[in-house]
Amino acid sequence: MILVTAAIIERDGKYLITQRTKDNRHGAGRWEFPGGKKEEGEDECACLEREIKEELGLTVKAGEHFLTSEHVYADTKKHVKLMGYHCTIISGEIEHHDIEDHAWVTPQEMKDYDITEADLPFVEKLINNY
């Protein structure tokens, strides 16, 4: 199982989603909530704060747990456990270090993006609860 974290970052009723780079990685070009793989001995909040700094150049503070989802990708058989946390931007401007693009969208607008399967439960929760 691969443990991955995801940041739920809200601004003016819109949420930050990012597009995976269009190289040969799994899910190339698809959209997701920003985050990344948890390293050995690292807690989820520290992981998120590190990943967001590395990928987007933002300093964030990870807070309350939002949702955990699990998905097994049929093509690779990878089992992903995705742990989402609300995050607040402390400083910085969005940079594209390890992403193709980013967007601020409402939960309803997320339906227009090719969101990864592991992230879809997050979208559904946002649509149903907000």
N, C-alpha and C positions, 0 to 999 in steps of 0.2 A: 504494500500500500504506500502511495506517495502522499505525504502530508503537505498541503498547500494552504496558504492564507490569502484572504481577499479583503480589500479595504472598501468599506461602504462610506463614501465621502459625498456629503450633500452640500449644495450651495443654491439658495433661492429656489428650492423645490426640484432641483435637477441633481442628478447623480453622475459621478465621473466613471466612464467606462473607457477602456483602452483597447486598441487593436494590436493583436500579436504581429510580430514582424513577418514579412512574406518570404522568409527563407524556408528551409526544408524541415523546420520543427513541426511537431504535431500541432494541429490547429492553426497553421499559418494563415494569417489574414482574418481570423475570426475575432470577435469581440468578447471582452470579459471585464470583470471588476479587477482593478490592478492589485498585484501582490506577487507571491512567488513561493518557492519551495522552502520548507522549514529545514534548517540545518540541525545536526545532532546537538542536543543539549540546549537548544535555543527555545525560548517560549514563544507562543504565537504572536504576542504583541511586539516583542523585540524583532521578530522576523518581519512583520508587516512594516514597521518603522524603517528597518534596513532596506527591504525590497523597494519601498516607495522612494526612498532617497536614491537608490541605485538606478531605478528605471525612469523616474520622473523628475529627479532633482528637488523634490519637496521634502521638507521636514514635517512629519505628522506625529500626532499623539494618538495611539490606538487606545480604544476604550471598551465600551460594553459589547459583549458578544451579540451578534446579529442572528446568525444561523449557521448550521453545519449541514453540508450535503455530501453525498457520496455518489460516484458514478464510475462504472467500468466501461471504458471505451472499446467498442467491438473490434475496431481495426488493429489496435495495439495490445488489447487485453490489460491495459494499465488501469489499476484501481486507484482513483483519486478521492481523497477525503479533503474537502474544501471547507475551511473554517473562516467565516466572515465576521468582521468586527467593525463597528462604527469607528471612524477616524476623523480627526480634526486637523486641518492644515494649520501649522504653526508659522511657517515661513517658506518663501521660495515661489518661483514661477515654474509652470510645467515645461519640462524639457523632454525630448524624445530620445532617451539613451538606449532603451531596449524595447521600444514600442514603435509601431508604424504610425499610429495616429491616436488621438483622444477626442472625446466628445462629452459634453454636459447634456444629459437628456432626462426627460421625465420617465417614470416607470412605463407609462403607456407608449412612449416613443421607442423604448427598448425593443418592442415587438418588430420594429423595422430594421433591426440589426441582426447579424448572424452570430448570436450569443452561443458560447460553448455550453454543452449539455450540463456540465457540473455547475455552471452559474445560473441556469434557468430557474431553479428553486428560489434563488435570491430575487430574481425579477418578479416571480409570482408573488412572493411575500410583499415586495414593495407595492405591487399593483393592488393586492387585496387589503393591505393594512394602511395605506396612505391615501 
